[in-house]
């Protein structure tokens, strides 16, 4: 999908009698960090299966670059896990957790060619994100069977250019 994997290593077992595939110690370098699957079993005869994907030290700027979102820059490191649920021919994620590593990072959002908003609340958020320095980023991820992504993000930080660096919490 356009995401380079490096230093890929894994062990697997395949049971020809049952059709079960077992993955043991999958590791790869990606986005400046590491993705791993400590252990997973896939058996096409089972109705519901879970594969836990763990990631550590992923670079936020590399992730943002994949999205190609104009005017958005960010940095910092994130770690977490995503429990992929396989049911039939659908994949979903239930209760995935992603968080920023200390000391946090920054988000800079300057939409290209946008005029200042007449909505005061939106203008305040845009001003805060112009140079937002976060210490905490906690994210919950749910991806349902119908393809709907529910992403809940909590940011705690400040913009040193606003109100003398007053704390700004964004949800």
Secondary structure, 3 states (H helix, E strand, C coil): CCCCCEEEEEEEEECCCCCCEEEEEEEEEECCEEEEEEEEEECCCCCEEEEEEEEEEEEHHHHHHHHCCCCEEECCEEEEEEEEEEECCEEEEEEEEEEECCCCEEEEECCCCCCCCCCHHHHHHHHHHCCEEEEEEEEEEEECCCCCEEEEEEEEEEECCCHHHCEEEEC
